[in-house]
Amino acid sequence: MVSATVRIIVAPGGTGSGVVLGEGRHVATNLHVVSDPETGQISSDIRVAALVSGVVRVVPARVVWAAEPPGRDVAILELSQPFAGGVAPPLSVSATQTDQVWAVGFPGVTDLTRIRRSGGAEDPTGQAEQTRREFFEALQSPNAGLVEPTINLGTVARVHDSINDFGGARVIQHQAPINKGNSGGPLFDGCGAVLGLNVAKVDLSRETEEIAQGTNYAIHVTEVQAGLRQLRIPFETAGRCELSETSSTSFGWGVWGVLGLSLLVATTSLAIVLTPRGRKQIRQVTQRWTPSSAPPVPPRLPLIPPVPGTTAMMRCVEGEFAGLEFEVGNDAVSIGRDPSLRGIVLSGDAASGVSKRHCELRFDGNRRSLMLTDLASSNGTFLADGSRLTPYAPRALRVGDRFYLATPQTCFELVTGPLS
């Protein structure tokens, strides 16, 4: 899976994922990865980077086929020089509900986390821009770390025969986490066959303020096969992936419980997608992930200094600790579901969408500010007005401000309390 997944680099500053096909001379990806997000025009400057036998190779590529209509979002690239043979995986059309799947690609959140500089900064917005700029400069001559993909595990929630938002293409709905930069990357079954190309996810509905959890999409591999046949590019097919008896029984009751919960969430999310309002919430995972695609960091707000003899506190407004207050000192208060956290550990039903390490709150004595930081959580950290925090970009809060984790059912408010 890793050796077949490649990074797509598009000038002047965009990146996505792809998968090697045929005899190593072609790559499949999303059309929107190699197209201008404004005009839809295909880029004339495309490169494909891969790690071949431990050596980074970067070769020019051009689009030789695109699905019609464009909404089907599949493109096939031809490389100027082939990668080593034997890395092209087989293609399988047998995706079925509850199948175990693997999303492999290059999410931008992973890239920026790896290269982000530690420590605070007087200008976090400027630092974030500098980090992204340095990242895209590094892509001009990528090292091995930049062509090593990320792998996420999930299950198939449903296979849709046709979805209008994707030009009527057949689409796999799944729960393997994907983010900007994963677009065009392969969705594998447990045996290493390609089931589809990751393309989009349902995010926050700004109309209903609901979080669509674990609702991700991949264009079905039949759309890729159509292009390969037209181009007369040979490809290998695979049947349904059957896990061995040892593999299936090793799951245990805990994992089967997670799978059952995932199916329940997926069924609920499907209701969102099948309504006109819900369909508007489908967002492309990456429209050639670029520096400008990241939302700007809002300006810091000063903390209203507590009354003498008091200290800053965090009160749980909604959730399993409703009514309890926690002092915020110089040490960060972490919030999440990981029992090893030094902070607030959530475990109730309302916290099902909270990540293991979701966010942290710290009092910055130099700025006299409470700083809230999202730790790249899956379902986001939000202020009371519904605005989502940019991962790892601290946000200054005032006493009286509220924030919530994933959904308003896990909500906290900043207050003051007696100095201990």
Secondary structure, DSSP 8 states (H G I E B T S, - for coil): -TTTEEEEEETTTEEEEEEEETTTTEEEE-GGGGB-TTT--B-S-EEEEEEETTEEEEEEEEEEEE-SSGGG--EEEEESS---TT----B-----TT-EEEEEE--HHHHHHHH---S--S-HHHHHHHHHHHHHHHTTS--GGGGS-EEEEEEEEEEEEEEGGGTTEEEEEE-S---TT-TT-EEEETTS-EEEEEEEEE-EETTTTEE-TT-EEEEEHHHHHHHHHHHT----B-------HHHHHTTHHHHHHHHHHHHHHHHHHHHHHTSHHHHTTEEES-SSB-GGGS-------------TTEEEEEEEEESTTTT-EEE--SS-EEEES-TT-SEEE--SGGGTT--TT-EEEEEETTTTEEEEEE-S-SS-EEETTS-B--TT--EEE-TT-EEEESSTTSEEEEEEEE--
